[in-house]
Amino acid sequence: GKGNSLRFRKKEGIETEHYEIVKRILCYDKVPKTFQNFLVQLGLNTMKSANYMYRSTSVYTAWPVAGFPGGKVGLSEMAQKNVGVKVGDAIQVQPLLGAVLQAEEMDLALSDKNVDINEEQLTGCLLRKLDGKIVLPGNFLYCTFYGRPCKLQVLQVKGTDGMILRRPQNDSDTNAQGMAYEQSSMETSTLDVSLQLSQLDLGEPQDPPSSSTPCKPNHGDSSGLGLVEVTELKCSFESARGGNEQLINEERLLKSACVGAKCNTDIFYFISSTTRINFIKVHTNSEEEDNQFKVTYDMIGGLSSQLKAIREIIELPLKQPELFKSYGIPPPRGVLLYGPPGTGKTMIARAVANEVGAYVSVINGPEIISKFYGETEARLRQIFAEATLRHPSIIFIDELDALCPKREGAQNEVEKRVVASLLTLMDGIGSEGSEGQVLVLGATNRPHALDAALRRPGRFDKEIEIGVPNAADRLDILQKLLQRVPHLLTEVELLQLANSAHGYVGADLKALCNEAGLYALRRVLNKQPNLSDSKMAGLVKITLNDFLQGMNDIRPSAMREVAIDVPNVSWSDIGGLENIKLKLKQAVEWPLKHPESFIRMGIQPPKGVLLYGPPGCSKTMIAKALANESGLNFLAIKGPELMNKYVGESERAVREIFRKARAVSPSIIFFDELDALAIERGSSSGAGNVADRVLAQLLTEMDGIEQLKDVTILAATNRPDRIDKALMRPGRIDRIIYVPLPDAATRREILNLQFHSMPISNDVNLDELIFQTDTYSGAEIIAVCREAALLALEEDIQANSITRRHFTRALSTVTPRISKSLRRFYEEYQEKSGLHTL
């Protein structure tokens, strides 16, 4: 060779298996082709002998696992970040052979997010967790301190022998980036190596010399600690480029390699209870991350009245406490925000925290719970003590129902103790001269599950409902969401969209905007697939059609567990019955489209509509058309499916149906075969009178203390005489509509609708068919048409038309099944059932 260059030649008789191992060392497909001919390939043994050692080093305890796959190492998510690998990367494992001494002192980097943490208590927590563990400079330590995730980096370690290990200078960039990881990844303890195991390929499989090549240790002394090192060259290239390989200067061989790095025979230091911990405050560049979660009042739409009330309750005591003292008014200690999921409770709390400028401590209900006796209560006391010292402050408790459920229904003693601790802590707010300077803000979507003692005045003084937005609120939310989104929607189209998004909460509308954006992107990409990002940014604009398509995919949150496919049936598919269609529109569509008319006339819209009549007269089909044409959220309930053999379950099912209907109002609840559900009281036998209890629950839900607003009840039955009279009174079922057998005009429309899709011969006389189908129901007329078509195919499978003789034979086969006595029963019931019957 010349100078520092070396020349290698592939020998003719090199063994294939050895050559394949060499191929795994470098990843040619990630190296520019212009440099591929100037790279040297070295085995790990050769690199070790040349003192080329890798820099990513961590020490862990080896844990034997029966049945664990060979050639694999399981690392927790935290360990992967510490070592700097991901699933599938190659690592090297070695035993710890050097001396292990006690660490006298350790310096930790404390990010500016955690500068307010009590360092003395954090030191005690870390020493307990790290007792006997080996740490290296550059390692990250993760812990949860009183419900608060903390991430610390080891800067240097000083041993009892006076030696100091410092973090390598070339790791600074990597570690600076590591300090900005998301907080959600900080919750795994450094010691929980068994958690979240992932599998990583070992660096040199099947090759004894290479696989034993050590770079960093992993098991050896009495402590059982092991060392894992990352191989910087993790991939394998595909094939050799010819017979000769030219090489470059050894200084350019591996840019990321550390010459003279720690080996497994060096001295390591473990943490003991006497180790001193110094916290070095460092500034992390995480402004972008903070801005991502920074919420202001201007970003919240549709909650103006709630925001005004919250600001009056929270800001006045924090900013002007002397005003309350001068009038002798005790300031509120707590505010409870409750409402369905996705309405903006947590968002309001974030906005308050950002706008008020007070110290904010966040408690996520499930995170603070600990399995150790007394630790959860200690965490709560620490949070309240810290908030008192740093007043004015706000303590925000999200998912409060998970932290403080009702004590009589508590699963264990921990929940009872947590509730008791929170009660006493809230009673103690202001006892140390900071009255009005500490406020607890709670959020829950299950207020009924909270302990009753928590909701009394003096604790959570104010309860503010964050409900489902109405049309005006939805318009405000859409305007806020689309402020920074390129779109082509006019004010009229936005209003139309807000009016049609019945039951959508803020989270649903945000998801709808995202889905509409995807539809707009697909539309542009389908037309011009090769556009660059800069050109595409100006072309992608959301239209109303994108939103309408997105609404087919994004349904209201409360409807997802009861979602049904609304049938594609329109009013035009139902022949005749114009008077019945009008009455249904008056009961359902008019109150939504013309509410001012009802207010002007001083009346309430009808609450319930009952369709009754002989079987096969389109009662259920009318309900399907109403669901499709009105565009309202439609909940279809079959009467018998609510019955349950367990006591109380049937009534609970009825309550849940009405709760969901209120949550997604305006909505329609359709009860098919109502006579099976609301049978007259006293007529049921057995089953513990479950039918009577279900009926009582149904009556109270329809017209009880709790108002049923913007929810319409639609029911259908063949036996109105079996329904309890209390359900049939005005105020519950306001409209009782008789759906009779089709008259001549209705039969003409039904036949015309059928003939549109059937090849009818010219010899078929429509007037004759109308006369012959007298006393037939709508379903029976359709059955006649279907039978005639089958008869035509029976004669000739290639038949192209249906003739008169086919209809004549079909009429003899399909006969009216509604007897004269049954028709007389319906006519008499129509006359006797009251004036409100139509």
Secondary structure, DSSP 4 states (H G I P E B T S, - for coil): --TT--EEE--TT--HHHHHHHHTT--GGGS-HHHHTT-----HHHHHHTTEE---EEEEE----TTPPTTEEEE-HHHHHHHT--TT--EEEEE--S-EEEEEEEEEEEEGGGTTS-HHHHHHHHHHHHTT-B--TT-EEEEEETTEEEEEEEEEEEETTS-EEE--GGGHHHHHHHTT--GGGG-S-TT-TTTT-EEEEBSSTT-HHHHT--SS----STT-EEEEEE-S-----S---SSEEE---GGGS-TT-EET---TTS-EEE--TT-EEEEEEE----HHHHHHH---GGG--S-HHHHHHHHHHHHHHHH-HHHHHHHTPPPP-EEEEE-STTSSHHHHHHHHHHHH--EEEEEEGGGG--SSTTHHHHHHHHHHHHHHHT-SEEEEEESHHHHSB-GGG-SSHHHHHHHHHHHHHHHTTTTTTTTTTEEEEEEES-GGGB-GGGGSTTTS-EEEE-----HHHHHHHHHHHTTTS-B---HHHHHHHHHH-TT--HHHHHHHHHHHHHHHHHHHHHH-TT--HHHHHHH--B-HHHHHHHHHH---GGGTTS--------GGGS-S-HHHHHHHHHHHHHHHH-HHHHHHHT-PPP-EEEEE-STTSSHHHHHHHHHHHH--EEEEEEGGGG--SSTTHHHHHHHHHHHHHHHT-SEEEEEESGGGTSBPTT---SGGGHHHHHHHHHHHHHHSSS---SEEEEEEES-GGGB-TTTSSTTTS-EEEE-----HHHHHHHHHHHHTTS-B-TT--HHHHHHHTTT--HHHHHHHHHHHHHHHHHH-TT---B-HHHHHHHHHHS---S-HHHHHHHHHHHHHS-TTB-
